[in-house]
Amino acid sequence: MMQESDLKIDLAPIVLFVYSRKEHTKEMVEALQKNEFAKESELFIYSDAAKNEDVTIKVDAVREYLKTIDGFKKVSIIEREKNWGLAENIIDGVTKIVNKYGKIIVLEDDLVTSPYFLKFMNEALKFYMNEKKVWHVSGWNYPIQADGLGDVFLWRVMNCWGWATWVNRWEFFEKDIKKTISKFTQDEITRFNLEGIKNFWDQVVSNQDGKLDTWAIFWYATIFKQNGLCLNPSQTFVKNIGHDGSGVNCDEDCSFTSALSMNNQVDFSTKVEENHTAVEMIKEFFISQKKPFAIRVINKLSRIFTGKNIIK
């Protein structure tokens, strides 16, 4: 187990991306301020400019609030003078900060964290820094039963609801839609989609068609093509509060929530290979989301009280 004093010396910078949701931003920041290591961490906040006059007042309100934020080692606010859009704002901000500091922890304005989120992320970054197979650290996990998984697991899919990486991994990232599509075989697309259980590839196609303008699916594609692995906690350190329809790329169906982890002593020892048990559990979760709403409600209540589904 690493010494806490050693960890504090080399904390990763936190980068937060915000837009027009003051109340979401405020709730997110207040949770982050309660984190262990918050006072020793640098916080960079990228505030995108309004896309049109309708949201100017909201963006201005967010920016006024940002000026009041304290509780961190240093707070730097980057106000975009024009609207970059979420994808380009994140790509540019992450690239600049990770290139300067060598590693990074990334959050958006609708993510509420456990008090031990920063501790988990920094410890993971330190633990796997020299493990070339591990490309990405997620602070979030699906609401699955984690029995038998240990504290963490590795698998192929990238989650972006609170994440971290290193400069020598991120340097491979590129959002080149045509190149991405040309490099994937049909067999790789099937595996990319968890053997056809979840159609992640559709996001790539939607970017090509102009229906979406996102970045995360291309980070997943980069990791996948490099045969990289992503670390997840078995119990989530992050909750998404943006499933109220207020976000750019999230609606009411985006909420995959469970209780925040209060584990402050995570055991990171696990085989550096994909955890097939975890993959099957997450596949079952996706399958369950396709069931009628009433059955999903019954099963959710059953999991709360009995730890298992009662309707298969």
DRENDODREN-87297 format. One record per atom (N, C-alpha, C): x, y, z negated; residue in one letter. Coordinates in steps of 0.2 Angstrom, whole numbers, padded with zeros to 4 digits, always signed. Last residue first. Example, Ala and Ser with C-alpha at 12.3 -4.5 7.8 and 13.67 -1.06 7.14 Angstrom:
2
+0064-0011-0035S +0068-0005-0036S +0064+0000-0039S +0066-0028-0039A +0062-0022-0039A +0066-0016-0039A 
END
This chain:
312
-0182-0067+0075K -0176-0068+0079K -0178-0065+0086K -0186-0059+0060I -0189-0061+0067I -0183-0061+0072I -0178-0057+0049I -0183-0062+0048I -0187-0064+0055I -0161-0053+0047N -0167-0052+0051N -0172-0058+0049N -0154-0050+0031K -0154-0054+0037K -0161-0052+0040K -0154-0045+0018G -0147-0045+0021G -0148-0049+0028G -0165-0042+0011T -0163-0049+0011T -0156-0050+0014T -0167-0028+0011F -0169-0032+0005F -0166-0039+0005F -0162-0024+0023I -0161-0020+0017I -0162-0024+0011I -0167-0033+0032R -0160-0033+0031R -0158-0029+0025R -0180-0030+0032S -0178-0036+0030S -0171-0036+0028S -0180-0017+0038L -0182-0018+0031L -0180-0024+0028L -0176-0021+0051K -0172-0017+0047K -0174-0017+0040K -0187-0030+0055N -0180-0033+0054N -0176-0028+0050N -0197-0020+0056I -0198-0026+0051I -0191-0029+0049I -0192-0012+0066V -0193-0009+0059V -0194-0015+0054V -0191-0021+0077R -0185-0018+0074R -0186-0015+0067R -0205-0024+0078I -0200-0029+0076I -0194-0026+0073I -0209-0011+0083A -0212-0014+0077A -0207-0020+0074A -0202-0010+0095F -0201-0005+0089F -0203-0008+0083F -0196-0025+0103P -0201-0020+0102P -0200-0016+0095P -0178-0025+0107K -0184-0028+0105K -0189-0023+0103K -0166-0019+0110K -0171-0020+0115K -0177-0023+0113K -0159-0020+0098Q -0162-0013+0100Q -0166-0014+0106Q -0154-0033+0098S -0160-0031+0093S -0163-0024+0095S -0143-0032+0107I -0149-0036+0109I -0155-0034+0104I -0135-0024+0098F -0138-0021+0105F -0144-0025+0107F -0133-0034+0088F -0136-0027+0087F -0139-0024+0093F -0126-0044+0095E -0133-0045+0092E -0136-0039+0091E -0114-0037+0098K -0119-0039+0103K -0126-0040+0101K -0110-0036+0085I -0112-0030+0088I -0116-0031+0095I -0107-0049+0082M -0112-0046+0078M -0114-0040+0082M -0097-0052+0092E -0104-0055+0093E -0109-0052+0088E -0087-0044+0087V -0090-0043+0094V -0097-0046+0095V -0084-0050+0075A -0087-0043+0075A -0090-0042+0082A -0079-0062+0080T -0085-0062+0075T -0088-0055+0076T -0068-0058+0087H -0073-0061+0091H -0080-0061+0086H -0057-0045+0087N -0061-0049+0082N -0068-0052+0085N -0043-0045+0096E -0050-0043+0096E -0053-0048+0091E -0028-0042+0086E -0032-0045+0092E -0039-0044+0091E -0019-0043+0075V -0019-0038+0080V -0022-0041+0087V -0028-0047+0060K -0024-0049+0066K -0025-0044+0071K -0025-0035+0047T -0030-0039+0051T -0026-0042+0057T -0024-0024+0034S -0021-0030+0036S -0027-0035+0040S -0030-0014+0027F -0029-0013+0035F -0026-0020+0038F -0040-0011+0015D -0035-0016+0017D -0035-0016+0025D -0044+0004+0007V -0045+0000+0013V -0039-0004+0014V -0050+0012-0005Q -0044+0008-0005Q -0045+0002+0001Q -0062+0018-0006N -0056+0022-0005N -0049+0018-0005N -0077+0017+0000N -0071+0013-0001N -0065+0017+0000N -0090+0021+0003M -0086+0024-0003M -0080+0020-0005M -0098+0023+0018S -0093+0019+0014S -0090+0024+0009S -0115+0027+0020L -0108+0029+0021L -0104+0025+0016L -0127+0016+0027A -0124+0020+0021A -0117+0021+0022A -0131+0020+0044S -0131+0015+0039S -0127+0019+0033S -0138+0022+0061T -0136+0025+0054T -0136+0019+0049T -0139+0027+0075F -0137+0020+0073F -0134+0021+0066F -0148+0037+0085S -0146+0036+0078S -0145+0029+0077S -0152+0040+0098C -0145+0039+0097C -0143+0038+0090C -0165+0043+0101D -0163+0036+0101D -0156+0035+0100D -0166+0057+0102E -0169+0053+0096E -0167+0046+0096E -0150+0060+0110D -0157+0062+0109D -0160+0057+0103D -0136+0068+0116C -0139+0064+0111C -0146+0065+0110C -0128+0078+0123N -0129+0071+0126N -0132+0066+0121N -0131+0090+0116V -0130+0090+0123V -0131+0083+0126V -0144+0090+0102G -0137+0089+0105G -0137+0089+0113G -0156+0089+0097S -0153+0096+0097S -0146+0096+0101S -0163+0077+0094G -0164+0080+0101G -0160+0087+0102G -0158+0072+0083D -0165+0075+0082D -0166+0079+0089D -0146+0066+0080H -0151+0062+0084H -0158+0065+0084H -0136+0071+0073G -0138+0075+0079G -0143+0071+0083G -0129+0065+0063I -0136+0069+0061I -0138+0072+0067I -0121+0051+0060N -0123+0056+0065N -0129+0059+0063N -0109+0047+0048K -0116+0047+0050K -0117+0053+0055K -0094+0038+0044V -0097+0043+0047V -0105+0042+0049V -0089+0027+0039F -0087+0033+0036F -0090+0039+0038F -0096+0010+0039T -0095+0017+0042T -0093+0022+0037T -0088-0005+0037Q -0093+0000+0034Q -0092+0007+0036Q -0077-0009+0044S -0083-0013+0044S -0089-0009+0041S -0069+0003+0055P -0071+0001+0048P -0077-0004+0048P -0060-0001+0070N -0066+0001+0067N -0066-0001+0059N -0048+0002+0082L -0049+0000+0075L -0056+0003+0073L -0046-0005+0098C -0049+0000+0094C -0050-0002+0087C -0033-0009+0110L -0038-0011+0105L -0040-0005+0101L -0029-0011+0128G -0028-0008+0121G -0034-0010+0116G -0027-0013+0141N -0028-0019+0136N -0027-0017+0129N -0028-0003+0149Q -0021-0004+0146Q -0021-0010+0141Q -0041-0003+0152K -0036-0004+0157K -0029-0005+0155K -0046+0002+0139F -0048-0005+0142F -0043-0007+0147F -0042+0015+0139I -0039+0010+0134I -0040+0003+0136I -0049+0021+0150T -0041+0021+0149T -0039+0015+0145T -0062+0018+0146A -0059+0015+0152A -0052+0015+0152A -0063+0027+0135Y -0064+0020+0134Y -0061+0016+0140Y -0061+0039+0142W -0056+0037+0136W -0056+0029+0135W -0072+0038+0149F -0066+0038+0152F -0060+0037+0148F -0082+0040+0140I -0082+0034+0143I -0075+0033+0147I -0079+0053+0135A -0078+0048+0131A -0078+0041+0135A -0084+0064+0143W -0077+0062+0143W -0075+0055+0140W -0097+0069+0155T -0094+0067+0149T -0087+0065+0149T -0109+0073+0163D -0103+0076+0163D -0100+0075+0156D -0122+0065+0173L -0118+0066+0166L -0112+0070+0168L -0126+0066+0186K -0131+0066+0181K -0128+0067+0174K -0116+0065+0196G -0118+0071+0193G -0123+0072+0188G -0112+0052+0200D -0118+0055+0203D -0120+0062+0200D -0101+0050+0191Q -0100+0051+0198Q -0106+0054+0202Q -0108+0049+0179N -0103+0055+0180N -0102+0056+0187N -0115+0037+0182S -0119+0044+0181S -0115+0050+0181S -0104+0028+0182V -0108+0030+0188V -0112+0036+0187V -0101+0029+0168V -0096+0031+0174V -0100+0033+0180V -0112+0024+0163Q -0110+0031+0161Q -0105+0033+0166Q -0113+0011+0167D -0118+0016+0169D -0116+0023+0168D -0104+0004+0158W -0102+0007+0165W -0107+0011+0168W -0111+0000+0147F -0107+0006+0147F -0105+0009+0154F -0124-0009+0145N -0121-0006+0151N -0117+0001+0150N -0122-0023+0135K -0123-0016+0135K -0120-0013+0141K -0120-0036+0140I -0125-0035+0134I -0127-0027+0134I -0111-0040+0149G -0117-0038+0151G -0122-0037+0146G -0099-0042+0142E -0102-0047+0145E -0109-0046+0147E -0097-0028+0138L -0098-0033+0133L -0102-0039+0136L -0093-0021+0149N -0100-0020+0147N -0102-0026+0141N -0081-0025+0152F -0082-0018+0149F -0089-0017+0146F -0084-0037+0158R -0081-0037+0151R -0082-0030+0148R -0090-0032+0170T -0094-0036+0165T -0091-0036+0158T -0079-0025+0175I -0085-0021+0173I -0089-0025+0168I -0070-0036+0177E -0068-0031+0172E -0074-0027+0170E -0077-0042+0188D -0076-0046+0182D -0074-0041+0176D -0076-0032+0197Q -0083-0033+0195Q -0082-0037+0188Q -0062-0021+0193T -0065-0026+0197T -0072-0028+0194T -0057-0004+0194F -0061-0009+0190F -0064-0015+0195F -0052+0006+0202K -0047+0001+0198K -0051-0004+0195K -0062+0014+0207S -0058+0010+0212S -0054+0005+0208S -0067+0021+0196I -0071+0016+0199I -0067+0011+0204I -0055+0029+0193T -0058+0024+0188T -0062+0018+0191T -0055+0037+0204K -0049+0032+0203K -0051+0027+0198K -0067+0044+0203K -0066+0039+0209K -0060+0034+0208K -0065+0051+0191I -0070+0046+0192I -0069+0041+0198I -0054+0054+0180D -0054+0054+0187D -0059+0048+0189D -0048+0060+0167K -0055+0059+0169K -0055+0060+0177K -0035+0051+0158E -0037+0055+0163E -0045+0054+0165E -0023+0047+0146F -0030+0048+0147F -0031+0053+0154F -0010+0045+0142F -0013+0041+0148F -0020+0043+0150F -0009+0052+0131E -0005+0055+0137E -0007+0051+0143E -0014+0045+0120W -0018+0050+0124W -0015+0052+0130W -0003+0038+0116R -0008+0035+0119R -0013+0039+0123R +0006+0047+0111N +0009+0043+0116N +0003+0038+0118N -0002+0054+0102V +0000+0058+0108V +0002+0052+0113V -0015+0045+0094W -0008+0047+0094W -0007+0050+0101W -0032+0047+0086T -0027+0044+0091T -0020+0047+0090T -0048+0046+0080A -0041+0048+0080A -0037+0044+0084A -0065+0051+0077W -0060+0046+0079W -0053+0050+0079W -0082+0053+0077G -0076+0053+0072G -0071+0048+0074G -0088+0044+0087W -0091+0048+0082W -0087+0048+0076W -0084+0036+0098C -0081+0043+0097C -0085+0047+0092C -0077+0020+0100N -0082+0024+0098N -0080+0031+0096N -0072+0008+0112M -0070+0015+0109M -0077+0018+0107M -0070-0009+0112V -0074-0004+0114V -0072+0002+0109V -0062-0021+0108R -0061-0017+0115R -0064-0011+0115R -0057-0022+0091W -0060-0024+0097W -0059-0019+0103W -0053-0025+0074L -0051-0023+0081L -0055-0026+0086L -0059-0020+0058F -0058-0025+0063F -0056-0022+0069F -0058-0019+0040V -0058-0017+0046V -0057-0022+0051V -0061-0027+0028D -0062-0019+0028D -0062-0016+0035D -0069-0042+0033G -0064-0038+0030G -0066-0031+0030G -0079-0049+0038L -0075-0045+0043L -0069-0042+0040L -0088-0056+0029G -0083-0060+0033G -0078-0056+0037G -0101-0045+0032D -0099-0050+0028D -0094-0054+0032D -0107-0034+0037A -0100-0034+0038A -0097-0040+0034A -0121-0031+0048Q -0119-0035+0041Q -0111-0036+0042Q -0121-0015+0056I -0121-0023+0056I -0119-0025+0049I -0122-0002+0062P -0126-0004+0056P -0126-0012+0056P -0106+0002+0069Y -0113+0000+0070Y -0116-0002+0063Y -0095+0015+0062N -0097+0008+0064N -0104+0007+0065N -0082+0027+0063W -0089+0025+0063W -0090+0018+0064W -0070+0031+0065G -0072+0032+0058G -0079+0029+0057G -0058+0023+0075S -0065+0025+0074S -0066+0026+0067S -0043+0025+0083V -0046+0023+0077V -0053+0027+0077V -0034+0018+0097H -0039+0022+0094H -0042+0020+0088H -0024+0008+0101W -0025+0015+0104W -0029+0020+0101W -0014-0005+0097V -0019-0001+0095V -0019+0006+0097V -0002-0010+0103K -0009-0013+0105K -0015-0009+0103K +0009-0005+0096K +0007-0002+0103K +0000-0005+0106K +0011+0001+0081E +0008-0005+0084E +0005-0003+0091E +0015+0012+0075N +0020+0009+0079N +0017+0002+0082N +0003+0016+0068M +0007+0021+0072M +0012+0017+0077M -0005+0010+0059Y -0004+0007+0066Y +0000+0011+0071Y -0003+0017+0047F -0002+0010+0047F -0001+0007+0054F -0006+0030+0051K +0000+0029+0048K +0002+0021+0049K -0020+0029+0054L -0015+0032+0059L -0008+0030+0057L -0025+0024+0042A -0025+0020+0049A -0020+0023+0054A -0023+0035+0034E -0020+0029+0032E -0020+0024+0039E -0031+0045+0041N -0024+0046+0040N -0020+0040+0038N -0044+0038+0039M -0041+0040+0046M -0034+0041+0046M -0046+0037+0025F -0046+0031+0030F -0042+0033+0036F -0045+0051+0021K -0040+0046+0019K -0040+0040+0023K -0056+0056+0028L -0049+0058+0030L -0044+0054+0027L -0067+0049+0022F -0066+0048+0029F -0058+0050+0031F -0071+0049+0009Y -0065+0046+0010Y -0063+0045+0017Y -0083+0055+0008P -0078+0059+0005P -0071+0055+0006P -0090+0053+0025S -0089+0051+0018S -0083+0055+0015S -0097+0066+0035T -0092+0061+0033T -0093+0059+0026T -0107+0069+0049V -0107+0070+0042V -0102+0064+0039V -0108+0077+0064L -0105+0071+0061L -0104+0072+0053L -0110+0087+0073D -0116+0083+0070D -0114+0077+0067D -0099+0093+0079D -0103+0097+0074D -0109+0093+0071D -0086+0081+0080E -0090+0086+0083E -0095+0088+0077E -0068+0078+0077L -0075+0078+0075L -0079+0082+0079L -0053+0069+0076V -0058+0073+0080V -0065+0072+0078V -0036+0070+0072I -0042+0067+0070I -0048+0072+0073I -0020+0066+0079I -0026+0070+0079I -0032+0066+0076I -0002+0068+0083K -0008+0064+0081K -0014+0068+0080K +0007+0077+0088G +0008+0070+0089G +0003+0065+0087G +0005+0091+0088Y +0006+0088+0082Y +0008+0080+0082Y +0005+0095+0102K +0009+0099+0097K +0010+0095+0091K -0004+0085+0108N +0003+0087+0111N +0008+0090+0106N -0015+0087+0100V -0011+0081+0100V -0004+0082+0103V -0019+0100+0105I -0017+0099+0098I -0013+0093+0097I -0021+0099+0119K -0017+0104+0116K -0014+0102+0109K -0030+0088+0120T -0024+0088+0123T -0019+0093+0120T -0041+0093+0113V -0038+0087+0110V -0031+0087+0113V -0045+0104+0121G -0043+0105+0114G -0039+0099+0111G -0048+0098+0134D -0043+0103+0133D -0040+0103+0126D -0058+0088+0130I -0052+0086+0134I -0046+0091+0133I -0068+0097+0125I -0064+0092+0121I -0058+0090+0124I -0071+0105+0136N -0069+0108+0129N -0065+0103+0125N -0075+0096+0145E -0069+0099+0146E -0067+0103+0140E -0087+0091+0138A -0082+0087+0140A -0075+0090+0141A -0096+0103+0135L -0093+0099+0130L -0087+0094+0132L -0092+0118+0143G -0095+0112+0143G -0092+0107+0138G -0086+0131+0143W -0082+0125+0146W -0086+0119+0147W -0091+0147+0145N -0093+0141+0143N -0089+0135+0147N -0078+0159+0140K -0083+0156+0145K -0085+0149+0142K -0070+0160+0129E -0073+0166+0132E -0078+0165+0137E -0070+0151+0114R -0070+0151+0121R -0073+0157+0124R -0061+0153+0100E -0067+0155+0103E -0067+0155+0110E -0054+0144+0088I -0053+0146+0095I -0060+0147+0098I -0048+0146+0072I -0054+0146+0076I -0052+0148+0083I -0040+0137+0059S -0039+0141+0065S -0045+0140+0070S -0036+0136+0042V -0042+0136+0047V -0040+0140+0053V -0027+0127+0031K -0027+0132+0036K -0033+0131+0041K -0031+0118+0021K -0024+0121+0021K -0024+0127+0025K -0048+0122+0016F -0043+0118+0020F -0036+0121+0019F -0057+0130+0010G -0056+0123+0008G -0051+0119+0011G -0068+0139+0021D -0062+0138+0018D -0061+0131+0015D -0077+0149+0033I -0075+0142+0031I -0068+0142+0027I -0082+0160+0038T -0083+0160+0031T -0080+0153+0028T -0082+0160+0052K -0077+0164+0048K -0077+0164+0041K -0092+0151+0055L -0085+0149+0055L -0080+0153+0051L -0103+0160+0055Y -0102+0155+0049Y -0095+0153+0049Y -0101+0167+0067E -0101+0170+0060E -0100+0166+0055E -0103+0156+0075R -0096+0159+0075R -0096+0164+0069R -0116+0153+0074V -0111+0148+0072V -0105+0151+0071V -0122+0165+0079A -0123+0163+0072A -0118+0158+0070A -0117+0164+0092D -0115+0170+0088D -0116+0168+0081D -0125+0153+0096V -0118+0153+0097V -0115+0158+0092V -0138+0159+0095K -0136+0153+0091K -0129+0152+0091K -0137+0170+0105I -0139+0171+0097I -0136+0165+0093I -0136+0162+0116T -0131+0167+0114T -0131+0168+0107T -0145+0154+0123V -0142+0151+0117V -0136+0156+0114V -0150+0162+0133D -0155+0159+0128D -0151+0156+0122D -0140+0165+0142E -0142+0170+0137E -0147+0167+0131E -0129+0151+0143N -0134+0156+0146N -0136+0160+0140N -0119+0145+0136K -0120+0143+0143K -0125+0148+0147K -0108+0152+0125A -0115+0151+0127A -0115+0150+0135A -0092+0144+0122A -0096+0150+0123A -0103+0148+0126A -0087+0133+0109D -0088+0135+0116D -0093+0141+0116D -0074+0133+0097S -0081+0136+0098S -0082+0137+0105S -0065+0123+0089Y -0066+0125+0095Y -0073+0127+0096Y -0055+0123+0075I -0062+0123+0077I -0062+0127+0084I -0043+0114+0065F -0044+0118+0071F -0051+0118+0073F -0036+0113+0049L -0043+0112+0053L -0043+0117+0059L -0024+0104+0040E -0026+0110+0044E -0032+0108+0049E -0026+0098+0023S -0026+0097+0030S -0027+0103+0034S -0027+0099+0010E -0020+0098+0012E -0020+0098+0020E -0040+0099+0007K -0036+0105+0005K -0029+0105+0008K -0044+0086+0011A -0046+0092+0015A -0042+0098+0013A -0040+0075+0003F -0035+0078+0008F -0037+0084+0012F -0056+0070+0001E -0049+0069-0002E -0045+0071+0004E -0070+0080+0006N -0065+0075+0007N -0059+0075+0003N -0078+0091+0005K -0078+0086-0001K -0073+0080+0000K -0077+0096+0018Q -0074+0100+0012Q -0073+0095+0006Q -0086+0088+0025L -0078+0087+0026L -0074+0091+0020L -0098+0093+0020A -0096+0086+0019A -0088+0085+0020A -0097+0105+0026E -0098+0105+0018E -0096+0098+0016E -0097+0103+0039V -0091+0106+0036V -0091+0105+0029V -0110+0097+0042M -0104+0093+0043M -0098+0096+0039M -0118+0108+0038E -0119+0101+0034E -0112+0097+0035E -0114+0117+0048K -0113+0119+0040K -0113+0112+0036K -0118+0111+0060T -0111+0113+0058T -0109+0114+0051T -0132+0111+0058H -0128+0104+0059H -0120+0106+0057H -0134+0124+0057E -0136+0120+0052E -0132+0114+0052E -0129+0129+0070K -0127+0131+0064K -0128+0127+0058K -0126+0124+0085R -0131+0122+0080R -0128+0123+0073R -0119+0127+0096S -0125+0132+0095S -0129+0130+0089S -0104+0121+0095Y -0108+0125+0100Y -0113+0130+0097Y -0088+0113+0091V -0095+0116+0089V -0098+0120+0095V -0076+0102+0086F -0079+0105+0092F -0087+0107+0090F -0062+0101+0076L -0069+0101+0076L -0072+0105+0082L -0048+0092+0071V -0051+0096+0077V -0058+0095+0077V -0035+0091+0059I -0042+0089+0061I -0045+0094+0066I -0019+0084+0060P -0023+0090+0060P -0031+0087+0062P -0013+0071+0048A -0015+0073+0055A -0020+0080+0055A -0001+0073+0036L -0008+0073+0037L -0009+0075+0044L +0012+0071+0029D +0011+0070+0036D +0004+0069+0038D +0011+0072+0015I +0016+0076+0019I +0015+0076+0026I +0001+0063+0011K +0000+0070+0011K +0005+0074+0015K +0008+0051+0011L +0003+0052+0016L +0002+0059+0016L +0017+0052+0000D +0020+0051+0006D +0015+0053+0012D +0007+0052-0011S +0011+0057-0010S +0015+0057-0003S +0002+0039-0010E -0002+0044-0008E +0002+0051-0007E +0011+0026-0003Q +0010+0030-0008Q +0006+0036-0006Q +0003+0011+0005M +0007+0017+0005M +0006+0022-0001M +0004-0006+0000M +0000+0000+0000M +0004+0006+0000M 
END
